[in-house]
C-alpha cells in the first residue's frame, strides 16, 4: 500500500483523502471503506493517544494509506 500510494503521488494522480481527528477506530474504518485513497490522522492537534493511533491503523488496515502527524517534541526529552 505505501509503495502504491507513493507511486501514485509521484505520477501526479489526484488522490482523495480526509482528516481523522476522532479517537474512533470504527469511524476511521468507515472512512477508509468508502473509497478515500488516504487518511490524514492528526495526533498533534487532536485527542489521539498512541494506543488510539494503533487501533485506528489496525482498523484501516490496507484499505487506505495513512499519513500520521505525530505530536512534536516540546524539548522536555532533549539532552542538554
C-alpha positions as CSV (number, residue, x, y, z in Angstrom):
1,X,0.0,0.0,0.0
2,X,2.7,2.5,0.9
3,X,4.7,2.0,-2.3
4,X,1.5,2.2,-4.3
5,X,0.5,5.5,-2.6
6,X,3.9,6.9,-3.1
7,X,4.0,5.9,-6.8
8,X,0.5,7.4,-7.4
9,X,1.6,10.7,-5.7
10,X,4.8,10.8,-7.8
11,X,2.8,10.2,-11.0
12,X,0.7,13.3,-10.3
13,X,-2.5,11.4,-9.9
14,X,-5.2,13.2,-7.9
15,X,-5.8,11.3,-4.7
16,X,-8.8,11.9,-2.4
17,X,-8.2,12.0,1.3
18,X,-9.7,13.3,4.5
19,X,-8.7,14.2,8.0
20,X,-9.2,11.9,11.0
21,X,-9.3,13.6,14.4
22,X,-11.7,11.4,16.3
23,X,-10.2,8.7,18.6
24,X,-12.6,6.1,16.9
25,X,-11.2,3.1,15.0
26,X,-14.7,2.3,13.6
27,X,-15.1,5.8,12.2
28,X,-11.7,5.6,10.5
29,X,-12.6,2.1,9.2
30,X,-15.8,3.6,7.6
31,X,-13.8,6.5,6.0
32,X,-11.3,4.0,4.6
33,X,-14.1,1.8,3.3
34,X,-16.0,4.4,1.4
35,X,-13.2,5.0,-1.1
36,X,-10.8,7.5,0.2
37,X,-7.3,6.9,-1.1
38,X,-5.6,8.2,2.0
39,X,-6.4,9.4,5.6
40,X,-4.6,12.2,7.4
41,X,-4.5,11.2,11.1
42,X,-3.8,14.2,13.3
43,X,-2.3,13.2,16.6
44,X,-0.6,16.6,17.1
45,X,-3.7,18.8,17.4
46,X,-6.3,16.1,18.1
47,X,-7.2,14.0,21.1
48,X,-5.4,10.9,19.8
49,X,-3.0,8.9,22.1
50,X,-0.6,6.2,20.9
51,X,-3.0,3.3,21.7
52,X,-5.8,5.0,19.8
53,X,-3.5,5.5,16.8
54,X,-2.7,1.8,16.9
55,X,-6.4,1.0,16.9
56,X,-7.1,3.3,14.0
57,X,-4.2,2.0,11.9
58,X,-5.3,-1.6,12.6
59,X,-8.9,-0.8,11.7
60,X,-8.0,0.9,8.4
61,X,-5.6,-2.0,7.6
62,X,-4.7,-1.8,3.9
63,X,-7.9,-0.1,2.7
64,X,-6.3,3.3,2.5
65,X,-2.8,4.8,3.0
66,X,-2.4,6.7,6.3
67,X,-0.4,9.8,6.9
68,X,0.1,10.5,10.6
69,X,1.1,13.8,12.1
70,X,2.6,13.0,15.5
71,X,2.9,15.4,18.4
72,X,6.1,17.5,18.4
73,X,8.8,17.2,20.9
74,X,8.4,20.1,23.4
75,X,12.0,19.9,24.3
76,X,11.5,18.1,27.6
77,X,13.2,15.0,26.2
78,X,16.2,16.6,24.6
79,X,19.6,16.2,26.0
80,X,21.3,19.2,27.4
